[in-house]
Amino acid sequence: MDIVKDAVEGDVTLERDGLKVFLQNEAVLWFPNVTIDYSDETGFFLSGVDACSCS
């Protein structure tokens, strides 16, 4: 995750309450039910990420 000013060609742009989030097109498929949130204590974090079942 990085903080950038503008989207790169091919990015998906999501906007809510004036905040824009740019995602690589593939990331939309990787995280279909993820919520991006922010806390003063921890900064940005993702919730709703499924645990990996790679075992």
VMD Tcl script that builds the backbone (N, CA, C; Angstrom):
set m [mol new atoms 165]
animate dup $m
set s [atomselect $m all]
$s set {name element resname resid chain x y z} {
  {N N MET 1 A 0.855 -1.157 0.000}
  {CA C MET 1 A 0.000 0.000 0.000}
  {C C MET 1 A 0.908 1.228 0.000}
  {N N ASP 2 A 0.501 2.235 -0.753}
  {CA C ASP 2 A 1.274 3.465 -0.851}
  {C C ASP 2 A 0.304 4.639 -0.951}
  {N N ILE 3 A 0.761 5.799 -0.588}
  {CA C ILE 3 A -0.048 7.010 -0.722}
  {C C ILE 3 A 0.445 7.758 -1.947}
  {N N VAL 4 A -0.461 8.005 -2.891}
  {CA C VAL 4 A -0.121 8.705 -4.131}
  {C C VAL 4 A -1.158 9.786 -4.395}
  {N N LYS 5 A -0.800 10.722 -5.250}
  {CA C LYS 5 A -1.700 11.838 -5.563}
  {C C LYS 5 A -2.681 11.492 -6.682}
  {N N ASP 6 A -2.218 10.743 -7.680}
  {CA C ASP 6 A -3.037 10.449 -8.858}
  {C C ASP 6 A -3.007 8.965 -9.184}
  {N N ALA 7 A -4.056 8.517 -9.857}
  {CA C ALA 7 A -4.134 7.134 -10.315}
  {C C ALA 7 A -3.179 6.922 -11.481}
  {N N VAL 8 A -2.787 5.666 -11.647}
  {CA C VAL 8 A -1.995 5.241 -12.793}
  {C C VAL 8 A -2.968 4.655 -13.812}
  {N N GLU 9 A -2.649 4.759 -15.084}
  {CA C GLU 9 A -3.527 4.216 -16.116}
  {C C GLU 9 A -3.854 2.759 -15.806}
  {N N GLY 10 A -5.131 2.424 -15.846}
  {CA C GLY 10 A -5.594 1.074 -15.562}
  {C C GLY 10 A -6.065 0.873 -14.136}
  {N N ASP 11 A -5.795 1.832 -13.248}
  {CA C ASP 11 A -6.246 1.728 -11.859}
  {C C ASP 11 A -7.757 1.893 -11.762}
  {N N VAL 12 A -8.336 1.279 -10.756}
  {CA C VAL 12 A -9.736 1.474 -10.416}
  {C C VAL 12 A -9.772 2.552 -9.340}
  {N N THR 13 A -10.644 3.543 -9.494}
  {CA C THR 13 A -10.750 4.626 -8.521}
  {C C THR 13 A -12.046 4.484 -7.735}
  {N N LEU 14 A -11.911 4.435 -6.415}
  {CA C LEU 14 A -13.060 4.402 -5.514}
  {C C LEU 14 A -13.048 5.708 -4.742}
  {N N GLU 15 A -14.216 6.326 -4.562}
  {CA C GLU 15 A -14.275 7.593 -3.845}
  {C C GLU 15 A -15.422 7.567 -2.842}
  {N N ARG 16 A -15.115 8.045 -1.644}
  {CA C ARG 16 A -16.147 8.134 -0.605}
  {C C ARG 16 A -15.822 9.310 0.302}
  {N N ASP 17 A -16.794 10.183 0.492}
  {CA C ASP 17 A -16.633 11.354 1.362}
  {C C ASP 17 A -15.385 12.162 1.012}
  {N N GLY 18 A -15.089 12.268 -0.278}
  {CA C GLY 18 A -13.964 13.072 -0.733}
  {C C GLY 18 A -12.624 12.361 -0.738}
  {N N LEU 19 A -12.551 11.150 -0.196}
  {CA C LEU 19 A -11.308 10.379 -0.191}
  {C C LEU 19 A -11.287 9.475 -1.412}
  {N N LYS 20 A -10.226 9.556 -2.193}
  {CA C LYS 20 A -10.074 8.689 -3.361}
  {C C LYS 20 A -9.060 7.600 -3.046}
  {N N VAL 21 A -9.400 6.377 -3.420}
  {CA C VAL 21 A -8.512 5.234 -3.277}
  {C C VAL 21 A -8.310 4.658 -4.664}
  {N N PHE 22 A -7.047 4.460 -5.036}
  {CA C PHE 22 A -6.711 3.907 -6.342}
  {C C PHE 22 A -6.213 2.480 -6.141}
  {N N LEU 23 A -6.818 1.547 -6.865}
  {CA C LEU 23 A -6.427 0.146 -6.780}
  {C C LEU 23 A -6.000 -0.352 -8.146}
  {N N GLN 24 A -4.963 -1.193 -8.149}
  {CA C GLN 24 A -4.646 -1.874 -9.392}
  {C C GLN 24 A -5.850 -2.736 -9.746}
  {N N ASN 25 A -6.151 -2.843 -11.006}
  {CA C ASN 25 A -7.327 -3.575 -11.461}
  {C C ASN 25 A -7.393 -4.976 -10.855}
  {N N GLU 26 A -6.243 -5.675 -10.761}
  {CA C GLU 26 A -6.214 -7.032 -10.229}
  {C C GLU 26 A -6.561 -7.069 -8.744}
  {N N ALA 27 A -6.247 -6.015 -8.009}
  {CA C ALA 27 A -6.493 -5.982 -6.565}
  {C C ALA 27 A -7.978 -6.044 -6.245}
  {N N VAL 28 A -8.805 -5.554 -7.133}
  {CA C VAL 28 A -10.257 -5.606 -6.920}
  {C C VAL 28 A -10.708 -7.063 -6.819}
  {N N LEU 29 A -10.081 -7.946 -7.586}
  {CA C LEU 29 A -10.426 -9.368 -7.548}
  {C C LEU 29 A -9.861 -10.049 -6.306}
  {N N TRP 30 A -8.709 -9.599 -5.818}
  {CA C TRP 30 A -8.066 -10.213 -4.655}
  {C C TRP 30 A -8.802 -9.905 -3.364}
  {N N PHE 31 A -9.413 -8.731 -3.273}
  {CA C PHE 31 A -10.021 -8.266 -2.029}
  {C C PHE 31 A -11.479 -7.847 -2.229}
  {N N PRO 32 A -12.364 -8.781 -2.586}
  {CA C PRO 32 A -13.737 -8.379 -2.923}
  {C C PRO 32 A -14.555 -7.834 -1.752}
  {N N ASN 33 A -14.270 -8.241 -0.520}
  {CA C ASN 33 A -15.085 -7.823 0.629}
  {C C ASN 33 A -14.280 -7.057 1.670}
  {N N VAL 34 A -13.208 -6.428 1.249}
  {CA C VAL 34 A -12.312 -5.742 2.175}
  {C C VAL 34 A -12.769 -4.307 2.408}
  {N N THR 35 A -12.632 -3.862 3.643}
  {CA C THR 35 A -12.902 -2.481 4.013}
  {C C THR 35 A -11.583 -1.826 4.389}
  {N N ILE 36 A -11.306 -0.657 3.827}
  {CA C ILE 36 A -10.127 0.119 4.201}
  {C C ILE 36 A -10.574 1.122 5.249}
  {N N ASP 37 A -9.888 1.124 6.381}
  {CA C ASP 37 A -10.255 2.021 7.475}
  {C C ASP 37 A -8.999 2.723 7.974}
  {N N TYR 38 A -9.175 3.665 8.887}
  {CA C TYR 38 A -8.050 4.424 9.426}
  {C C TYR 38 A -8.246 4.631 10.917}
  {N N SER 39 A -7.164 4.496 11.645}
  {CA C SER 39 A -7.159 4.750 13.081}
  {C C SER 39 A -5.982 5.666 13.392}
  {N N ASP 40 A -6.180 6.636 14.274}
  {CA C ASP 40 A -5.080 7.516 14.670}
  {C C ASP 40 A -3.930 6.726 15.292}
  {N N GLU 41 A -4.240 5.615 15.944}
  {CA C GLU 41 A -3.210 4.816 16.602}
  {C C GLU 41 A -2.427 3.937 15.630}
  {N N THR 42 A -3.112 3.358 14.630}
  {CA C THR 42 A -2.456 2.373 13.763}
  {C C THR 42 A -2.326 2.804 12.311}
  {N N GLY 43 A -2.969 3.876 11.911}
  {CA C GLY 43 A -2.952 4.297 10.511}
  {C C GLY 43 A -3.985 3.519 9.707}
  {N N PHE 44 A -3.718 3.343 8.416}
  {CA C PHE 44 A -4.646 2.612 7.555}
  {C C PHE 44 A -4.564 1.119 7.850}
  {N N PHE 45 A -5.714 0.448 7.769}
  {CA C PHE 45 A -5.726 -1.002 7.923}
  {C C PHE 45 A -6.872 -1.584 7.110}
  {N N LEU 46 A -6.764 -2.866 6.816}
  {CA C LEU 46 A -7.766 -3.586 6.036}
  {C C LEU 46 A -8.521 -4.523 6.956}
  {N N SER 47 A -9.840 -4.536 6.845}
  {CA C SER 47 A -10.639 -5.505 7.592}
  {C C SER 47 A -11.473 -6.304 6.603}
  {N N GLY 48 A -11.827 -7.525 6.999}
  {CA C GLY 48 A -12.597 -8.395 6.119}
  {C C GLY 48 A -11.736 -9.226 5.197}
  {N N VAL 49 A -10.419 -9.251 5.451}
  {CA C VAL 49 A -9.510 -10.053 4.632}
  {C C VAL 49 A -9.589 -11.487 5.121}
  {N N ASP 50 A -9.872 -12.420 4.219}
  {CA C ASP 50 A -9.931 -13.833 4.580}
  {C C ASP 50 A -8.521 -14.359 4.814}
  {N N ALA 51 A -8.386 -15.229 5.785}
  {CA C ALA 51 A -7.095 -15.857 6.052}
  {C C ALA 51 A -6.728 -16.765 4.889}
  {N N CYS 52 A -5.457 -16.876 4.631}
  {CA C CYS 52 A -4.954 -17.719 3.549}
  {C C CYS 52 A -5.155 -19.190 3.901}
  {N N SER 53 A -5.616 -19.965 2.941}
  {CA C SER 53 A -5.762 -21.411 3.140}
  {C C SER 53 A -4.757 -22.131 2.254}
  {N N CYS 54 A -3.500 -21.740 2.376}
  {CA C CYS 54 A -2.432 -22.231 1.502}
  {C C CYS 54 A -1.763 -23.486 2.035}
  {N N SER 55 A -2.253 -24.082 3.102}
  {CA C SER 55 A -1.560 -25.222 3.707}
  {C C SER 55 A -1.736 -26.493 2.924}
}
mol reanalyze $m
mol bondsrecalc $m
mol representation Tube
mol addrep $m
